[in-house]
Each structure stands twice: as C-alpha cells, then as structure tokens.
Amino acid sequence: MGPLYHGAGARRLSIGPGLWFNPAMARMTLKDRWVLVTGASSGLGREIARDVASRHGGNLILVARRGDRLRELADELAGRHNVQARPIAADLSNARDVERVFEDSRAIGPVYGAVLNAGITHFGAHQELPWEGFESLLATNVTATVKFVHHLVPHMLDHDLGGGIMLVTSMTGLVPTPYQTAYSASKAFLTAFGEGLYHELSDQNVSLTTFAPGGIATEMTEKTGLQEVFGNSPQIMEAPRCARLAVDAMVARRYLAVPGLFNQFQLFLPRLGPRKLATGVVAGVYRKAMRKNP
Ligand SMILES: NC(=O)c1ccc[n+]([C@@H]2O[C@H](COP(=O)([O-])OP(=O)(O)OC[C@H]3O[C@@H](n4cnc5c(N)ncnc54)[C@H](OP(=O)(O)O)[C@@H]3O)[C@@H](O)[C@H]2O)c1
C-alpha cells in the first residue's frame, strides 16, 4: 500500500492567487523511480528531465520527435547523475505514437511520475493558422495529453506506488490570450481537465498537478517571435529556474502552480476589473509585439 497523501476533506491552505497547498500530502520520492517527460528534447522539458536526475536521482523516459537530441540527453543524464534514461522518439500528434510510447514506458517502468509537457503554439492572427496546423496543435497539446492520462492513471493505480502526473499548461489557459487564441484555448482545456481530475483522484493513490507558467526563454518563444511580447519584462523566466519550480510543484503534489511572483501578480490584476478589459490589454501587448516582428 503506497502512502496516503490527500484524503477527502484534507485541509487546504491558499498561499497565493490560484495556488493551493495541501499540508496533508506526503511528497513524491523520485529517486530510482521512472519519470516520463514528454517534450524532453528542448526548453522546459529538457530542463525538467535534468532537474529530476540531478536533484532527485530519478530515472527518465524521454519523449519527443528529435531522437538524436533525446539520445544526447539520455547519455548526459546517465553519465553525470548515474541515473537510467531511455529515449523514445515519437510524434505525439499521432495517436498511434502515443499508444506506442505508453506501451514502451510500461515495459520500462512502472511509471511513477509523468510530466506531460510537449506542446506547440501559433503566434499570430487565428485566421492565419491553417486547418492542419490547428489539428496538429489540438492533437499535440490536448489529445495526446488526455490519452496519456487515460492510460497512466490505471497503470499508476495498479502499481499503487503513490505516483503523480503533472500537466504543463500555461498562464494563457487562465487568461484568454488573443493572437495565441487556439493555443490559449487548448491550455484552458488542459487547466480545467487538470483541476477537475485533481479532485476526482483526491481519494486515490495518484496525484494530479497543473503547472501554468508564463513566458519562458525557450525555442518556442524564440522561433515564433513571442519573445517580443515579453521584451525585457521580468516575466520571461529562464528554463532551468522554471523547471526547478515545476518539479517542486509536482513533488509537493500541488493543485495548481504558477511559477514566479511577477506572474502571480499579473494573474491577480484581471480579477480587479472586467474580463474584457484584461483580455483587451493582452491583445494590445500582442499587437505591439506583432508590429515589431511582422
Ligand atoms: N515558452 C513559453 O513561454 C511557455 C509558456 C507557458 C507554457 N509553456 C509550455 O511549456 C511546454 C514546453 O514548451 P517550451 O517552451 O519548452 O517549448 P519548446 O522548447 O519548443 O519545447 C517543446 C517540446 O515539445 C516537443 N514536441 C512538440 N511537438 C511534438 C510532437 N508532435 N510530438 C512529440 N513532441 C513534441 C518538442 O520536441 P520535438 O520538436 O523534438 O518533437 C520539444 O521538446 C509546452 O507545453 C508549452 O506550451 C511554454
């Protein structure tokens, strides 16, 4: 029988806007256990994998399309931190690949932790996003994530290790974000999904954390031009710092975690006025960035 960490009725203490901490939960212990990280070939996912290995001694199942990068990372983690790391190259916009990744992970595992982090965005007018691009965004951000959860929860319950899943969403899932409209909507889905499941699983032996970062300096922000949105604002976070906060949130089995005081403050502001005003301000910031980076 794994540890009992959050029974129904456990007292929850708010420590910030939208942030919850449950003092009744036992923390996850990643050492020598298998943690699946999707989107591990770059940015936040790669840093999360490094953090799991370096600070927690966890073994890693690394998933993304670029297998060469995953193999390099697996060698790095095994060499530097004496953990086991297995790369699985897969295109998660393809449902069959998601099934294959789960089957391979189950054979390697049991999977104790899962960071469902792979994601893509579209920065620009929604009308400029081709239909195939929208389908790919939805399949990668939403369908693959839900499919993993669908398989992972029974797997984790069967093994009764007291594992945990973390969904990497975004602040754009909490505040609708024009010019990242489809992405923002996909993250809103994941946020609602994660927050709902947290409660459904609250008397079972697996936890569900929703992690909603603001801007992070990664390939996503670089390649799409989103960097312009953040400019020199303190909102843009370095990936290793964000990863550390993400892993802390999962290990502590947090309900919803928004990393960084500046981001938490930004989320608080829209609560003071009408939603339309808040999303209008966001639209203005994005339009300005798009003029600089057409
Ligand atoms: N950067 C930000 O400002 C920011 C803010 C809030 C939330 N986030 C979220 O953080 C997560 C990580 O993003 P990031 O900023 O680290 O971006 P990133 O550097 O572009 O990393 C995205 C990762 O997802 C993988 N990926 C994308 N499409 C995939 C597919 N079809 N199949 C398998 N893997 C796929 C990529 O690997 P391959 O290309 O090798 O497949 C890559 O490893 C995403 O969910 C993103 O929405 C980012």
The ligand as an SDF file (V2000), in Angstrom:
LIG
                    3D

 48 52  0  0  0  0  0  0  0  0999 V2000
    7.9130   29.0210  -23.6300 N   0  0  0  0  0  0  0  0  0  0  0  0
    6.9070   29.6140  -23.0000 C   0  0  0  0  0  0  0  0  0  0  0  0
    6.8530   30.8550  -22.8980 O   0  0  0  0  0  0  0  0  0  0  0  0
    5.8200   28.7850  -22.3630 C   0  0  0  0  0  0  0  0  0  0  0  0
    4.9180   29.4180  -21.5140 C   0  0  0  0  0  0  0  0  0  0  0  0
    3.9170   28.6790  -20.9130 C   0  0  0  0  0  0  0  0  0  0  0  0
    3.8090   27.3270  -21.1630 C   0  0  0  0  0  0  0  0  0  0  0  0
    4.6960   26.7310  -21.9950 N   0  0  0  0  0  0  0  0  0  0  0  0
    4.5220   25.2960  -22.2460 C   0  0  0  0  0  0  0  0  0  0  0  0
    5.6920   24.6080  -21.8600 O   0  0  0  0  0  0  0  0  0  0  0  0
    5.7720   23.3960  -22.6100 C   0  0  0  0  0  0  0  0  0  0  0  0
    7.1880   23.2750  -23.1560 C   0  0  0  0  0  0  0  0  0  0  0  0
    7.3900   24.3120  -24.1030 O   0  0  0  0  0  0  0  0  0  0  0  0
    8.8090   25.0150  -24.3030 P   0  0  0  0  0  0  0  0  0  0  0  0
    8.6220   26.4460  -24.0430 O   0  0  0  0  0  0  0  0  0  0  0  0
    9.8480   24.2670  -23.5920 O   0  0  0  0  0  0  0  0  0  0  0  0
    8.9360   24.8680  -25.8800 O   0  0  0  0  0  0  0  0  0  0  0  0
    9.9740   24.0690  -26.7800 P   0  0  0  0  0  0  0  0  0  0  0  0
   11.3790   24.3720  -26.4130 O   0  0  0  0  0  0  0  0  0  0  0  0
    9.5280   24.3480  -28.1720 O   0  0  0  0  0  0  0  0  0  0  0  0
    9.6960   22.5510  -26.3970 O   0  0  0  0  0  0  0  0  0  0  0  0
    8.5530   21.8660  -26.8580 C   0  0  0  0  0  0  0  0  0  0  0  0
    8.8290   20.3930  -26.7220 C   0  0  0  0  0  0  0  0  0  0  0  0
    7.6730   19.6860  -27.1750 O   0  0  0  0  0  0  0  0  0  0  0  0
    8.0820   18.7050  -28.1350 C   0  0  0  0  0  0  0  0  0  0  0  0
    7.0660   18.4860  -29.1250 N   0  0  0  0  0  0  0  0  0  0  0  0
    6.3960   19.4080  -29.8680 C   0  0  0  0  0  0  0  0  0  0  0  0
    5.5630   18.8060  -30.7220 N   0  0  0  0  0  0  0  0  0  0  0  0
    5.6860   17.4610  -30.5180 C   0  0  0  0  0  0  0  0  0  0  0  0
    5.1140   16.3110  -31.1010 C   0  0  0  0  0  0  0  0  0  0  0  0
    4.2300   16.3870  -32.1080 N   0  0  0  0  0  0  0  0  0  0  0  0
    5.4960   15.1100  -30.6550 N   0  0  0  0  0  0  0  0  0  0  0  0
    6.4120   14.9920  -29.6630 C   0  0  0  0  0  0  0  0  0  0  0  0
    6.9900   16.0510  -29.0640 N   0  0  0  0  0  0  0  0  0  0  0  0
    6.6440   17.2620  -29.4920 C   0  0  0  0  0  0  0  0  0  0  0  0
    9.3390   19.3000  -28.7680 C   0  0  0  0  0  0  0  0  0  0  0  0
   10.1930   18.2780  -29.2650 O   0  0  0  0  0  0  0  0  0  0  0  0
   10.4120   17.8930  -30.8060 P   0  0  0  0  0  0  0  0  0  0  0  0
   10.3400   19.1570  -31.6120 O   0  0  0  0  0  0  0  0  0  0  0  0
   11.7570   17.2470  -30.8010 O   0  0  0  0  0  0  0  0  0  0  0  0
    9.3250   16.9410  -31.1070 O   0  0  0  0  0  0  0  0  0  0  0  0
   10.0000   19.9440  -27.5610 C   0  0  0  0  0  0  0  0  0  0  0  0
   10.7580   19.0060  -26.8630 O   0  0  0  0  0  0  0  0  0  0  0  0
    4.7020   23.4770  -23.6800 C   0  0  0  0  0  0  0  0  0  0  0  0
    3.5870   22.7230  -23.2960 O   0  0  0  0  0  0  0  0  0  0  0  0
    4.3450   24.9480  -23.6990 C   0  0  0  0  0  0  0  0  0  0  0  0
    3.0330   25.1570  -24.1440 O   0  0  0  0  0  0  0  0  0  0  0  0
    5.6950   27.4210  -22.5960 C   0  0  0  0  0  0  0  0  0  0  0  0
  1  2  1  0
  2  3  2  0
  2  4  1  0
  4  5  1  0
  4 48  2  0
  5  6  2  0
  6  7  1  0
  7  8  2  0
  8  9  1  0
  8 48  1  0
  9 10  1  0
  9 46  1  0
 10 11  1  0
 11 12  1  0
 11 44  1  0
 12 13  1  0
 13 14  1  0
 14 15  2  0
 14 16  1  0
 14 17  1  0
 17 18  1  0
 18 19  2  0
 18 20  1  0
 18 21  1  0
 21 22  1  0
 22 23  1  0
 23 24  1  0
 23 42  1  0
 24 25  1  0
 25 26  1  0
 25 36  1  0
 26 27  1  0
 26 35  1  0
 27 28  2  0
 28 29  1  0
 29 30  1  0
 29 35  2  0
 30 31  1  0
 30 32  2  0
 32 33  1  0
 33 34  2  0
 34 35  1  0
 36 37  1  0
 36 42  1  0
 37 38  1  0
 38 39  2  0
 38 40  1  0
 38 41  1  0
 42 43  1  0
 44 45  1  0
 44 46  1  0
 46 47  1  0
M  CHG  2   8   1  16  -1
M  END
$$$$
